[in-house]
Amino acid sequence: MKYLENLTSFYGTGQRNEKGQTLEEFLEEYDPKKYDCPSNTADIAVFRKCSRDGSEGLQLLMIRRRNHPNIGFWALPGGFVDLKENLKDAAQRELMEETGVTGISLKQHSTWGDYDRDPRWRVITTLFFTILEEDVPVKAGDDAADAGWFDVTLEEEAQSEDCRRISLRLENETAGIVLEASTRCCFTGSGILRSHRFIPVTNRGIAGDHALLIMDVVRDILAYRN
């Protein structure tokens, strides 16, 4: 099976492998379906700055899912990456298809890959985000039954030296929609090797593990601001 036409940058030293094969011969018999392969998606957290209670706040663009899984729940825009599509291109495409938003710069934030995060298959997602300085028109499409902006409120409460409770509230006041989730955030390691793990506690209306994705990127935005 030949996947790429141009092999120039893959020859290494040009020697044959232990089976006596050239690169072309190795690729000819290589079976990419020998092992079960995960699917890949791209999700996008689009924030815009807003004024709230006399201070600067954040609003997040969310879409309401038209289909299973989590039908009727609210999620980040996103979807599956095509076979010959770069991750950021997929993110830009899915954002356009589901919300009509185009022409904005996206930054890659994190990767999420717990094996049980999606009931359809093993799905690994890459999260992108952006913070807009101005308003953009939004129109739901494709897999999105609706789309809208939600005020973001994130609160943290220390439970121990290495564990915090994080509460997320997303509110679209115009539509009267409130989404909420909470999790325990536990830390391990120290210094630059210090890492954290989310343990979900409650969820109201937010699809899959998207509340965790949102919490993670919002915490980083707030930490950068401070």
Beta strands, then each sheet from edge to edge (+ up, - down):
strand 1: 39-52
strand 2: 55-65
strand 3: 74-75
strand 4: 78-80
strand 5: 107-112
strand 6: 123-132
strand 7: 144-160
strand 8: 163-172
strand 9: 177-188
strand 10: 195-204
sheet 1: 3+ 2- 1+ 4-
sheet 2: 3+ 2- 1+ 6+ 5-
sheet 3: 3+ 2- 7+ 8- 9+ 10-
end
